[in-house]
Amino acid sequence: MSTDSTPAEEVDAIVARAAEASATWKHASIADRVRALAAAADALDAHADELVALAQRETHLAEGRLRGELARTTFQLRLFGEVLEEGSWVDARIDHADPEWPMGAPRPDLRRQLEPIGPVLVFAASNFPFAFSVAGGDTASALAAGCAVVLKAHPGHPELSAATTRVLVDALSAAGAPEGLFQTIYGSDAGVRALRAPAIKAASFTGSIAGGRALFDIANQRDEPIPFYGELGSVNPAFVTRHAADADAESIADGFLASVMGSAGQLCTKPGVLLAPRGSAVVERLTQVSVPDGSPLLNDAIASGFASSFADISGRDGVTPLVSGAGDPAPTLLQTTAATVLADADGLVSEMFGPAALVVTYEDESEMLEIARCLDGQLTATIVAQEDDETARELIPLLAEKAGRVLWNQWPTGVSVTWAQQHGGPYPATTAVGTTSVGTAAMSRFLRPVAYQNVPDALLPPALQEANPLGLPRRVDGVAQLR
């Protein structure tokens, strides 16, 4: 498979095949979808040595990190199989006809369920070459939802993308999935062309604010605008109360540093700003810690972006170095004051995607509330506090308005793939505040509701038939029924 930019005519043919495959796959049984997802997971596990070696060469990430990420990738494929079998994702609702319906007119027989939205375009991420790339969460959730996937490979790991594509396509084919259910394209022009293709019905993206916003605008400027689920950027601020700083400064400082420097700071949930009391032992501890040496970043584009954002923030008035390590780029903690941030919040509360963060010292805890109020949308916000801290009591609802996930005395890196996970937030963290890209709820992005009115039982989708042949949980006449 060539990793050169996919020609326009080939993109068109790929999208056409995806549309045909999607029309078939949407009618596949739950058992067929579960079998395909499991086959994909098994095949990736079987090719782990080959794929991890490719990923190491192209991304500079450590073998242990990559093997863990691949395990996460195959886990989430199998987890979506469990979601399919559990059945609540269909959200089946049945309202029987009621001539005495109290709204003033008879109620017709109405039956509603969620159905596949159609072919999905997935833009792979660079910083997770497995979990957010070819066979990552967006692909897994779209396939589970009954949609074909066109994957736009990330230029940071093209050989790995091609190898993962071969493994995935072969596994899906062996499991009986239709040809064209999963296909990969390469190059920015190919991605834009696919995004504009009328057959594509939704798109997802993980990357920069600039790139994601440009694609979001294209998706909305089409003759038929489509949902665009973009994860763009986040600072993920952490707020430390005075009581917490006094009680456990060493643990707080060490935990923060580890979260910032993990994977060379190239995680979308890295805490980029830490607010701590001036003169506290937390700040003192951070001046004494051993900062890890720098390592090569994922690719030249990320290295250039990090250098630019770091130069911008470190060069602003009132910002000075706190501690740094060796290497290029040199992992660094910068420092400033809450008053400085409040005077320049847009400039200082800004993402540095790489091994750096800003430590902000405050005089009074009320300054943390002021800074929280001026935040843009975030993926996460962390509170390090004690349960009886009044400031923490005010921070929780305030940060819940600003972020998709609010953490208490834990650090935000490490996004567990679970039923209750939320990985999303108000813009610019994401372009679709009501959705998540991690966890089982991610499937809902690629489903749309359809209601059937007065349709004969034999002609209804199985999930809505009176006998409930699939045995799915449903809501009937307003009453939840487990089976």
Protein Blocks (a to p, Z undefined) as FASTA:
>chain_A
ZZbdcdfklmmmmmmmmmmmmmmmmmpcfklmmmmmmmmmmmmmmmmmmmmmmmmmmnop
afklmmmmmmmmmmmmmmmmmmmmnommnopacddddfklcnopacdddddddddfbjcd
ddddfklmmlmmmkmmklmmmmmnopacdddddfklmmlmmmmmmmmmmmmmmnopaehk
accdedjklmmmmmmpmklgbdcddddfklmmmmmmmmmmpmbdcdddddfbdekiaddd
fklmmmmmmlmmmmmmmmmmgghhpafkbcfbdcddehiaklmmmmmpccddddddfblk
lmmmmmmmmmmmmmpghiacfbdcedjdddddddddfklmmmmmmlmmccdedjdddddd
dfbfklmmmmmmmpccdfbdcddddfklmklmmmmmmmmmmpmbdcehiafehpaddfkb
ccddddfkbmclkbcfedjklmmmmgccdddehiafklpcfklgmnlmnopacdeehiac
fZZ
